[in-house]
Amino acid sequence: MNPLELAEKYMDCVFKTGDLEALRKIFSDDLKFSGPFYNFNSADDYVNALRNNPPENFKYKIIKSYFDNHSACLIYEFSKLGVLTTMFQIFEIVDGKISHVLLIFDSRSFQSDLNEK
């Protein structure tokens, strides 16, 4: 798969199918995930976090996508129960697997959601 296909497979596994086994197969063992709320230093840690707290009631709509030989970037509208924000996700690819995911968004969009927990 090219970098964009890997990024799209990631989105499909996380947001649509919940297929964590398929997700794990497209990750490098030493995957790094960096985002405003969570950071992980291995594929197993990230997948286990999704398994323990599966994403629910999330939707997304791709606005724009870019890719080159070693990376892909998805820009999308993200919505979850009263939250609507634009997210940028950059995927770095090494040896045909996702090695780093960088998630960027304005975390202030989630303030009311966080205050309710």
KABELQUI-V641229 format. One record per backbone hydrogen bond with DSSP energy under -0.5 kcal/mol. NH is the residue of the N-H (numbers start at 0). CO is the residue of the C=O. E is the energy in kcal/mol with one decimal. If there is no record, write none. Layout:
# KABELQUI-V641229
NH/CO/E, NH/CO/E
This chain:
# KABELQUI-V641229
5/1/-2.2, 6/2/-2.3, 7/3/-2.6, 8/4/-2.2, 9/5/-2.3, 10/6/-2.2, 11/7/-2.4, 12/8/-2.6, 13/9/-2.6, 14/10/-2.9, 15/10/-0.6, 15/11/-1.8, 16/11/-2.6, 17/11/-0.6, 17/12/-1.6, 19/17/-1.6, 22/18/-1.9, 23/19/-2.4, 24/20/-1.5, 25/21/-0.7, 25/22/-1.2, 26/23/-1.3, 27/97/-2.8, 30/27/-1.6, 31/98/-1.9, 32/39/-2.2, 33/100/-2.9, 34/37/-1.3, 39/32/-2.3, 42/28/-2.1, 45/41/-1.9, 46/42/-2.8, 47/43/-2.6, 48/44/-1.9, 49/45/-2.0, 50/46/-2.4, 51/47/-2.5, 52/48/-1.7, 58/78/-2.1, 60/76/-1.9, 62/74/-3.3, 63/74/-1.8, 65/72/-2.3, 67/70/-2.4, 71/90/-2.0, 72/65/-2.9, 73/88/-2.7, 74/63/-2.9, 75/86/-2.6, 76/60/-2.6, 77/84/-3.3, 78/58/-2.5, 79/82/-2.1, 80/56/-0.5, 82/79/-1.6, 84/77/-2.2, 86/75/-3.1, 87/103/-2.6, 88/73/-2.6, 89/101/-2.7, 90/71/-3.1, 91/89/-0.5, 91/99/-2.7, 92/69/-3.0, 93/96/-2.5, 96/93/-1.5, 97/25/-3.3, 98/91/-3.1, 99/91/-1.3, 100/31/-2.7, 101/89/-2.6, 102/33/-3.2, 102/100/-0.6, 103/87/-3.0, 106/104/-0.9, 108/105/-1.7, 109/106/-1.8, 110/107/-1.6, 113/109/-2.9, 114/110/-2.3, 115/111/-1.0, 116/113/-1.1
